[in-house]
Amino acid sequence: MATQRKGKQSFVPFIQPVITAWANVAGKKESEGPLGTTFDIKSNDSYFGQETWEQAEKHMQQLALQALCEKAGITQNELDLVFSGDLLNQCIGSSFSLRNTNIPHLGLYGACSTMAESLLLAAMTVGGGYFDKVAAMTSSHFASSERQYRFPLGYGGQRTPTAQWTVTGAGAALVSSNGKGPKITGCTVGTVTDLGIKDANNMGAAMAPSALATIKAHFEDFNTRPEDFDLIVTGDLGQVGKETLLNLAQLEGIGLGGKITDCGCLIFDNLKQDVHAGGSGCGCSAVTLCGELLNKLSKRKLNKILFCGTGALLSPTSTQQNLPIPGVCHAVCIEGC
């Protein structure tokens, strides 16, 4: 019997998991934005000392995991499991970062929802009593994402107003069976939604319906309302996607105004930094959660948030075949310590 299940899509961990440590790594543009002081490691070199952008992304994950363990006061060998993923084909950023470390690894692909997906699965495994120390980690890189999903930077393609700027960054959180830190009190697994949007330069609009579907499911499964949270934080809808989400919610009579914020809107200063519709990428929600948000939860500047990672499940192949872009969103309720 599924004793910990709540409603149709949600669950409450049997053992309440604690986020005991978190760490993040960010690039130059991200470090110049409003959240710059919340990053543990910053680099002015987009290659992070490596030969290619893809190797830079691998190295960012290595740096994030190393910083996480240092902040937690443990060695990497003490980790029971790592859930991680990225935007590169076959998730090579994650698998290459963990090769020969002897750390058990489960690779994930949830596009930009991967930070929420990894955190949800870490809560499930720790909360079910299977492991004591599980890391949730993800990354993205502007240059590698542009080359894979749109155009190589040397092409000099014109960016549309709805386009978002993929964040160069990595974040990691340690989910533990005991200790001090913000607690994960409930999770909602998202469903894949598709309203037929095909524009790979307007992923915010493609992901907004999935964000609303998961937020609604969480409210129904836990019998909660927007007023029960300090913030409802979406992954990286950006400005266009955030506005789309608010409009969709209004059409259904759900008042999210005043509670919704978005990692893609928080990480850059749109007045000073040319990022068009805001930030995106796995690293966007990862560095925002594993810095600004968890810092505030640990200091009780925030008491309760619903962290909703959103992902656009496209690939270069699906885009070239003119297929629509499905979206997914996973929600994790986190309460201050």
N, C-alpha and C positions, 0 to 999 in steps of 0.2 A: 504494500500500500504506500502511495506517495504521501507520506505524512506531512512533508514540508511544503507541499504545493499550495499555492494561493491562486484561486481562480483558474483561468484558462492558460495563462502564459507566464505566471510568476512563481517565485518560491522564496521562502524564508530559510536561511541557513540554519541547520540544527545546532551547530556551534557558531556563535557570532564572531565572524572574522574581524580582525583588527589590522588596519593599515599602519604598520609600525615604522615604516621608513619610505621615503620617496626621493627621486633624483631626476634631474633633467639636463639636457645638453641642447644648445641652440647656436644657430649661425649668426652672422653679422647683422643682417637685416632685422631678424627677430630680436636681437639684443638691443637694437636701437629703438624698439617699440616700447609701449607702455609697461610691459611686463619684464623688461630687461633686468631689473634688480632681483627677480625671482628665479633666475637661472643659475644652476650650480657651475656649469662649464660653458664658456662662450668661446667662439672662434671667429676670427676675421678671415680665415682661409676656408673657402667653400669646399676644398678638398680634404680638410682636416689632416693634412700631412700625408695623404694617400695619393695614388696615381690616377684614380678615376673617381667620378662622383658616386658610383655604385660602391666602391671600396670605402669611400667616405661615410656612406650610410652604415655599412657594416661596422666601421670604427666608432661611429656615434653610439651604436647600441652597446659596443664593448665598454665605452666610457661611461654610459649611463648605468650599466650593471655594476661596474667597478665602484662608481660613486655611491650607488645604492647600498652595496655591501659595506662600504666604509662607514656610511652614515648609520647603518644598522648595527655595526660592531661585530660583523660576522665575516667569514670567508666564503668565497663562492662555492666551495665544497659543502658548505652547510645548507645550501639551497636544496630543497627536495624536488623542485620542478620549476621550469620556466615556460610560461605561455607567451609566445611572441609572434609578431607578424609585421609586414611592411607592404609597400606598394610595388615592389620590384617583381618581375616575373618569377614565379616559383618561390617567392619570398626568400631570395638569396641573401638579403641583408640580415635576416634573422638566423638562418641556418649557418651561414658563414661566420657570423659573430660568435656562435656557440660551438663551433667544431673543435674537437680535441679538448674540450673543457671537462668532459665526464659529467656534465650536468644533464639530467633528464629533461627532454624538451618536447613540447607539443606545438607545432607550427600552425598558425592561423592565417586565414585571409577573410577579413571583413571590410576591406577597403578602409575608409576613414573611420569606421566604427570599431576598429581593432582594439583600441585602448579600452573601450567599454566592454567589448567581447572578452578580452583577456582578463579583465578585472572580474567580470561576472563568473567566468570559469574558475578563476582562482578562488573566489568566494564559495563556489559550489564544492570544490575539492577540499578546501580547508574546512568549510562549514559542514561537510559530510564526514569529517574525521579521517580523511584519507592521507592528508599531508599536513605538516605543521608550518612550513615556510615555502611559500610559492611566490615567484616573481611574475608580475604582469608587465609586459614591455612592448613598445612599438616605436616606429620611426618613419620619417619620410624626408625627401630631399628635393628641393625645387628643380634643380637641373636634371636629375635622373627621371623625375616624373614628367617634365616637359618633353624630354626626349622619347619616353616610352608611350605617353598617351596623346601627345599633341604634335609639336614640331621641335626638332633640335634647336637650341638657342641660336646657333649660327644662321638659321634660316631667316630670322628677323621677322617672324610673323606678327601681324597686328592682333593685339588682345582685345576682345570684345568687352563692353562695359559690365557684362554679367560674369566675366571670368574671375576666378579667385587665384590667389598666390599660394602655391604649395609651400608649406612651412618646412624649413630645414631644421630638423630637431628630433630628439628622441627622449622618451620618458619611461621611467620604470618605477613600479610600486611594489613593496613587499607586503604580502597578505599573510598574516600569522594567526595561529590558533590562540595565542595569548600575548599579552604585552599592552603597551599604552599607545593610543593613537585613535584617529577617527574609525568608526565602526561601520561595516556594511550590514544594513538591516533588512534589505529586501532587493530582489532583482527581477526584471522583466525581460524575457527573451523576445526579440522582435520578429515580425513576419516580413517577408519580402513583398514590397508593393511596387506597382508599375503603372503610371498614368500616361505612358506613351511619350514622354519627353525624350528627344533624341540628341539634343545639343550638348556635346561634351564640354562646351564652354559655359554651361548653365547648370552645373551640378547641384547648386543650392535648391533650385526649383524641383529637380528630380528627387532630392532626398526629403524635402519638406513633408510630403504625404506620409512617409514611413515614420518620421518623427512624431507627427500627430497621432498616428495609429498606436505607437508604443506608449506615448504619454497617456492616451485615453485608456489603454489596456491596464497600465499601472494604476491609474485612478480607480478603475472598476475593480481590479483584483484586490487592492488594498483598502478600498473604500476611503480614499483620500481625495483632497481637493487642492487646487493651486495654493490656497491660503496656508496649507500645512507645510509649505517649503519656503525657505529663505530665497532660494533660487532654483529655477529649472534651467539647467545648462545644456544646450544642444552642442553637438560635436563641432561641426564646421559648416553650418548652412551659409555663413556669410550674410551680408546685408540683404541680398535678394531672397535667399532662402528663408531667413528669419522673418522678413515681411510676408512671404508666402505662407509660412506656418501660422502667423498671427491671423492672416486673412482666412485661411482654411478653418482655424479654430473658431473664429467669429461666426462663420457660416453655420457651424454646428452648435453654436450657443455656448462655447467654452471660453471663458474669460482668462486668458493667459497674460494679459497686459500687466506690466509691472513685475512679473516673476521671471519671464524669459530673458536669458542672455545667451550669447553664443560665443564659443571659443574663437571662431573666425573673425568676430567683430572685436574681441578683446585684445588679440595679440598684436595687431598693427594699429597705427594712428593713420586713419584714412585721409586726414587733412595734410599730413606731413609726409606720408609714405605712399607711393603710387602702387597700390595693390588692387585697384579696381573694386571688386565686390567684397574683399576681405581675404582672410586666410583659409587654407584647406589642407588636406593631407593628414595621414595618420599622426604625424608629429604635432599637428595643431592642437588637438584635444589632449594629447599626451603631455606636452610641456606645460599646458595651462593647468591641467589637473595636478600634475606632479610638481607644482610650484605654487602659483597663486591660490588655487582653490583648497588644496590640502593644507597649505600654510594657514589659511584663514580658519579652516575647520579645527585645526589643532590648537589655535589660539582663541577659539570660541567667538571669533568675529563673524562666523557663520555657524549656525546650529544644525541645519539640515538642508541638504541639496539633493536634487534628482539629476544625476549625471547621465545624459542621453547621447551616446556616441552614434553619429549618423554616417552611413557609407553609401557611396554610389557604386553599384556592382557592375561596372562596365569593364571592357578590356579593349585593347587595340583592335582585335578581331571583330568584336561585336560592333564597334564604332564604324569600322570599314564596311561592314555589312548593313549599315544603316539601321541597326536594331535599337529599340528604346533602352533607356537606362533604368534598371530596377534599383530600388533603394532599400536599405534596412536600417533599423535603429534598435539598440539595446540600452536598457536603462538600469542604473545602479543607484540605489538610495544610500547615501553616506551621511552619517550623523557625527557631530563633533565629539571629541573626547572630554 
